[in-house]
Amino acid sequence: MNTLRNQTAFAVPANLAPLTPAEIEAYARRIRAEAIADLIYKSWVALKSLATRAQAYLAQQRALNELNSLDDAMLRDIGLSRSQIPAAVAGLIARPAATAVNENAVTDQVIRLVPRHAA
């Protein structure tokens, strides 16, 4: 017996009586509501991801603009040359912290110009 129930990919038990049109419509409405809810959730996640990427891009642009506005002497004071600015903003250049006078201080600390999550 080839019924609609046997041909669908949905997990409907085979021992049920044939569905009435009202039951089919209710089942279709439930599946449609679940699909719409899933679509809304995935759209929200994509929108949040897009906003996070936009914030990171804007933070990098602000850092680039600020470092480019410094003169060469100030850049030299922080240990950068003008050609290293894009790499420093991208987090590719790590500068060791100045050695502390205290021998118990942590000396392997790394200073980054932009937080890693914003890069």
N, C-alpha and C positions, 0 to 999 in steps of 0.2 A: 504494500500500500504506500504510494508516494503522496505524502501530504506535505503541506508547507512546512510543518514542524520538522520533518525528517531532512529537508533540504537546506535549512538555514544553518548559519554558523553560530547561532546563539545557543547558550546552554539551557535548553528547555527539556525537562524530563519527558521521555517518550511514553510514559504510562498515563499521561493525562488524556482526558477526553478532548475531542476537537474544540478549538477555541471559538467563542462567539465573536461576531464583529466588534462588539463593545470591548471584549477582553483584548482583542488584537489592537484596537485603538488605544486602550489604556497602556498596553505594553509599549506601543510605539511612542506614546507621549513620554513615558518614563525614560526610555532610551534616548529620546531627543533631548529631554531636560538634562540628563547626565552628560550628553555630548556637548551641550551648550555650556554647562558648568565647567567642564574640562577645558573648553576653548577659552572661556573667560579667565580661568586660572592661568593657563599657559600664556595668554596675552599679558596678564599682569606681571608674570615673571619676566617675560621678554622686555616689558616696559621698564621694570626696575633695573634690569641689566643694562639697558640702553642709557638710563639716567646715570648709573654708576660709571659707565664708560665716558659719558659726557663730562661728569665731574672730574674724572681723572685727567681727561684731555685739557680741560680748562685750568686745572692746577698746574699741569706741565707748561701750558702757555704762559701762565702768570710767572712761573719760575724762570722760564726762558726770557721773558721780557725784563724781569727784574735783574737777572744776571747780565743781560746784554746792555742794560742801562748803566752798569758800573764801568768805571774807567779801568785801564789796564793795571794801574798801581793797586787798586782795590782788589782786582781779580788775583793779582800776584800775592797779595796778603792772605787770601783764603786758599792759595795753592792751586789756582786754575789759570789756564791760558784761555784766550778767547775761542780757540778751536776746540777746547774740551767742554765747552758749555753744553752742547746737546747731549753728549755722553754722560755728563754729570747729572743733568736733569732726568735722563732716562734711568739713572741708578747704576750705570755701568762703571763709574769711577768711585771707588771707596777710598776715603782718606783716613788713616789711623788717627786716633785722638792724640793730642799732645801728651807727652809722658808726664805723669803726675809726680810731685815731689814725694808723696807718701808711697812707700814701697809696698804697702798692703792694697793699694788701689788697683782696680782692674785696668790693665793696659792694652788689652786686645779689643777694646771697644771700637766700633766703626761709626763714623759720622756720615750720614747720607743727607744730601740736600733736599730730597723729596722722599716722603715715605714710600716704602715698597708697594703698598696697596694702591697708591695713586699712580704708579708707573704703568 
